[in-house]
Amino acid sequence: MNKNILRLAVPNIISNITVPLLGLVDMYIVGHLDSEDYIGAIALSTMIFNFIYWSFSFLRMGTSGFTAQAFGAENTQEQTNILLRSLAVAMGAGVLIILLQYLIALVGFYFLDAGPIVKMYAYQYFSIYVWAAPAVLGLYTFNGWYVGMQNAKVPMVVAIGINVVNIILSFTFVYGFRMKLDGVALASACAQYTGFFSFLFIWNWRYGRLKQYINFKVLKDLQLYIPFFKVNSDIFIRTMALVSVTTFFMSASARLGKDILAVNALLMQLFVLFSYMMDGFAYAAEALTGRFIGANLRSQLKILVKKLFLWGIIIAGIFTLVYALFLDQILGVLTDKQNIIELSRQFQFWVCLIPIAGFSAFLWDGVFVGATASHQMRNSMLIAVGCFFFVYFIFSDIFANNILWIAFIVYLALRGGIQSLMAPAILKDVR
């Protein structure tokens, strides 16, 4: 079982870890420009894109769970149909985002409380990167489909390619062409399209045999979308709740001043780094859970969960130790603003708690996605998010930024705790 977990987890970890590393490179570039306003700007614009794109994360999670179950049942026709339907939704949504970009920007920046200069730079980034929407959503679909097909190597190769292209173009545009935040945004957009077309090419090469099962008529049958959207509507609500926390976190940070905004933007990169590491195991959980359910191997599913949590404890311990001992060194790589690094030390304790509080939530998410247990995912998230806002608004006037981090830790811990209570019923009888 450990071999199966690592066969899927390691490639996903490698591909996932390149995403926050790219964020760290972008933060390194803007952190060494001539103003700390660029740090806040990229944090705000990223917040809007997270809200938009994470709203469609059901494209990856729903596709992964259904595909894994079709793989376990050896239903080749359904494997192909799932990909077609998910891609159709992704492309339609991507084009719609581009058409509505001005409205999205108007509403998004209205609710973000930041200085005019920071907002100006943030809008500059937004207006360029928004054109990558179809590619980004298409990548969600392909990532979910390949993981469901028990193939983690292709997403790994594509993710590495995306981020290598992105990093090269970012440095070229910023330091070669003397662009600033616009160069970082343009590099990111180009890299996303590179990844999307790479997925198409690899699918044609590795899975060309599935072409015989392609039937575009399935796209016209709305009844076939009902199971997809039934599960995905729960995932959508769950994702909206998740995004509301991360969005509010940065918005509340902005209200505490640009220094706190910069500090929290940097420290959240450490959460992102940990989350993408844990998501590698979550993706393995998705693929194997769906496969075992599709093949009706429930005993294997229980063994899988035990092994996953052993790995989760190990990873959480390593990250906690690293953040406790090397926070200054990590932040020193991201920025040369000494005042920001010094201010960050005041909140080191909360950063060290992130892995301990959060690891179980990521693992259960993977199991629940593979089991298409969307109702339970939604409900656990809503309860945790409600507690986040309750804790923050009750004590925010007293503890300022500390209570923001306390509320975030409570939110992470509750997600995992509530899902642990729900899990036995799911492992016994998936609905």
N, C-alpha and C positions, 0 to 999 in steps of 0.2 A: 504493500500500500504506500509506504514511504517513497518507493521508486516512482509510482504513478503520480503522486503528489508533486515530487520534485521535477518530474519530466514536464509537467505543465506549469508549475510555479516558477522555476528558475528562468525559463525564457520570458515569462510574463514579468517577473521582477526586473530582468535586464531591460525589457522594453519600457516598463513603467518608470524605472528609475531614470531613464533618459528624459522623461517629461519634466520632473522637478529640477533635474540638472540643467535642462534648457532654461527653466525659469530662473535658476540661480545664475546662469550665464547672462541672461537678459538683465537680471538685477545687478550683476557685476558691471555690465556696460553702462546702464543708466546711473548706477551708484557712483561711477567715476566721471560722470559728466559734470558740467559746471554748476549744477544746482540740485539740492535735495528735492526740489519740486518734481523732478522727473521720477523719483522713487514713488512718491505719492500718486503721481499721474498714472503710472503703469499699474499700480495697485487698484486704483479706481476703475480704470478701463477694463482690467482683468476681471474685476468684480461684476461688471455688466455682462461681459462675455460668459462668465461662469453661470450667471443667472439664466442667460439665453440658452447656452449649450447644455448645461446640466439639466435644463428642463427637458431636453431630448435624450437624456442618458438612458431612457427606457428603450431607445433603439438598440443600444448595446446589450443591456441586461435582458430585455425581453427576447431579443434574437438569440442570445446565448442559451437561455434556458430551454426555449422551444427546440432549437437546433440540437442541443445535447440529448434531449429526449427522443427526437427523431433519429439521431445517430444510434442511441441505445436500442431503439426498435428496428434499426436497419431499414428505415423508410426513406429511400433515396429521393423519391418524388417530393415528399414534404420538405426535405432538406433544401431542395432547390426553390420550392414555392416560398419558403420562409425568407430566403435571401431576396427574392424578387419583390415581395411585399414590403419588406423593411427598406430596401433601396428606394422604392417608389415613394414611400413616406419621407425618407431622408431628403431626396432631391426636391420634392415639393415644398417641404418646410424650409430648406436652404434658400430656395428662390424667394419664398415669402419673406424671409428675414431681410434679404437684400432690398426688396421692394418697400419694406416698412422701416428701413434703417433710420430715416429722419424722425419718425414718430418714436421709435425705440430710444434714440439718443435724447430726444426732448424729454421724455418721461424719466429715463434712467438718470440723467444728470440733474434733473430737477430734484430728485429725492436724495441725491448725494450731497452731503454738507461738506464742502471743501472750498478753499480759496479760489478766486477767479483764474489765477495763473495755473494752478494745478488742474482745474477743470479744462482750461484751454488745451493744455498738453494732452490730457486724457482723451478729449474729443478728437484730437489729431490722430492719436493711435486708433481709436474706434473707427473713424471714417475710412481707414485703410484696411484694417483687418476684417471688417464685416464682410468684405467681398469673398472671404474664404468660407463662408457659411455652408454652401453645398458640399465642399470637400470635407469639412470638419464632421458634418453629420453623416456623410458617406463613410468616413473612417470609423465612426461609432458602429455602423451596421456591419462592416467587414470584420472589425475586431471581435464583435459578438459572435458572428457566424463562424469564424475560424476557431475561436475558443470552444464553441459548441461542438465543432467537428473534431475536437481533441487535438487540434494543431496549434500549438503556441509558438512554434518557431517562425512561421510566416509573419505574424504580428510583431515579433521581436525584430526581425530583419527590417521590416518596413519602418518601425518606430525608430530604430537606430538611424536608418537612412534619412528620415524626416528631420531628426534632430541634428545630424551632421550637416545637412543642407542648411538648416536654420542657423546654426552657429556660424558656419562659414559666411553665409550671406549677411548675418547681423554685423559681424566684424568688418566685412567688405563695405557694406553700406555706411556704417557709422564712422569707421576709421579711414576707409579708402575714399568714399565719396563725400565725406564730411556731413552726412545726414545725422539726425539725432533720433528722437523717438519715432519719427516717421520711418527711418531706416529699419528699426527693430520690428515695427509692424509689418512693413513690406516683406521683410525676410520671413516672418512667420507665415504670412499668407502664401507666399511662393512654396514654402516647405509643405504646407498642408495639401496643396494640389499635387505636389510631387508624390506624396504618400498615397493619395487616392488613386492616381493613375498606376502607381506601382502595384497596389492591391488588385486592380483590374487585370493587369498584365500577368501577375502570378496566378490569379484564379484561372485565367484562360490556359495557362501552362500546366498547372497542377491538377485542376479540376475540370478540364475541358470535356471530360466524359459526361459531365452533368448537363451539357448543352442539349442533349437529346430530351431532357426532362423540362426544358424551358417552355412555358406556355403562358404567353402574355394575357390570355383570357382570364387567368386567375386574378389579375389586377382589377378586372371589371366586376368581379363577384364580391359585393360588399359583405355578404354573409361570412366569407372566409376571413375577413378582418376582425370579426367579433371577438374570437378568443385572444387574438393579438392585442386588441385595444382594451379588452376587459382586464387583462393582466397589466398592460402598460398604463392604463388609467390610474391604477393603484400605485404603480412605480412613479408615474408622473407626479401624483400628489405627494408621495414620499420624497421625491427629489425637490419639489417646490419647497417643502418644509425644510429640507437640508440646506437648500440655497438661501432660504430666508435667514438662517443662522449665520452663514458665512458672509452674506451681504450686509446684514445688520452689524456684524462684528466690525467690519471695516468702516461702515458708516458711523458707528459709535466712536471708533478710533479717530476718525476725522474730526469729530466734534470736540475731542480732547486736545486738539492742536496738531500741527504738522509734524512735530517731533514724535509724538505718540503714534501718529499714523505711520510714520516711517519705521518706528520700532516694531509695531505690530505686523506691518507688512513683511519685515524681515523674519520675525519669529514665526509667522504663519508659514513661511517657506519650509521651516523645519517640520511643521505638522504635515505639510504636503509631501515632503520627502519620506516621512514615516508612512503616510497613507498609501503612497504608491508602492512602497515595499510590501505592506500588508495586502494590498490589492492583488499582488502577484499570487498569494495563497488563496485569496478570495476567488480569483478567476479559476484556479485549479479546483476549488470547491464547487463552483458553478458547473464546470465541465463534468466532473466526476459524479456529483450529485444527480445531475440530469441523466447521465449515462446509466447509473445504477437504478434510477427510478424507471427509465425507459425499458431497461432489461429486467425489472422487478427483482433486484438484488438488494433488499432492505438490510440484510445483515452486514453487507459490505459498506452500506451507507453509515451505519453506526461506528464501524471501525474507522472509517474515513474521518468522522468528526473528532474522535479521540486523537488521532494522529495530527490533525490540523491544529488542535489546541496546544499540543505539545510544541509544535513549531512556533505557534503564536507567542507562547510564554518566552521561548528562547529569543525571538526577534525583539520583543518588547524590552527584555532585560538588556540586550545589547544597546538599543537606542537610548534607553534611560541612562546608561553608563556613559555613552558618548556625549550626550547633551549635558550631563553633569560635569564632565571633565574638560570638554573642549569647546564650550560655547563661544568664548572670546575668539578662538582661532577660526571657527566657522564663520562668525559674523565679520571677522577681519578680512576674509576673502570676498565677502559680498559688498562691503563698503569701506571706504577710507574715512568716513565721518566719525571721528572718535567720540563726539558727544552722543551720537546715536548708539554706539556700542556700549558706552558707559551706562546710559539709561536702560538699555536692554537687560543689564545684569539684575536690575530690580525685579524682573519677572522670570528669571531663570527657573525658579522652583516650579512654576506652572508648566513650563516647557518640558521639564523632566517628568511631569505627571502624565503628559499626553500619551506616551506608549502604553503605560500601565492601565490607564482608564479606557483607552480606545481599541486595544487589539481585538477583543472579543466581538465588538460590533462589526468589524470588517469581515471576520471569519463567518459569523452568522449571516451576514448579508450574502456572502457567496453561496452558502447552503440554501438559504431561502430563495435566491434567484434561480438556482438549479432546480429547486422543487416547485418553481412558479408559485410559491406561497406569498403572493403579493399582498393579500389583505393583512397578514401578520406583519410584514415589513412596513406597510403604511401605518398601521396602528401604533407600533412600537416607536416609530419616528415621530409621530404626532405628539405622543405623550412626552418624549424626551425634549422636543422643541418647546412645548408648552412650559416645561420646567425651566428651560434655559431662559425664556423671557420673564418668567415669574421671579426667578432668583435675581436677574439683572435689575428689573424695575423696582424691586423691593429695596435693594441695597445700593443701587448705583450712585446715589447722592453721597454715600458715606465712603465707599472704597474706590470710586473712580475706575481706573484701568484694571486694578486687581479683581474687582467683582466681575468685570467682563471676562477675564480669564477663568475665574472660579465657575461662572455660569457655563462656560464652554466645556470645562472638565466634567461638570455635573451632567451636561448633555451627552458627552461621549460615554460616560460610565453607564448612564441609564439606558442608552441604546442597547449596549451589550447585555446589561442585566435583564431587561425586559424580554429580549429575544431568547435569552437562556431559559426563562420561564415558559416561553411559548414552544421551544424546540422539541420537547418530548412528544407532543401531539403530532408535530410535523413529521418527525422521524418514524412514528408509528403508522400514521395515515395521512398522506399528502393529498390535499384537495385542490 
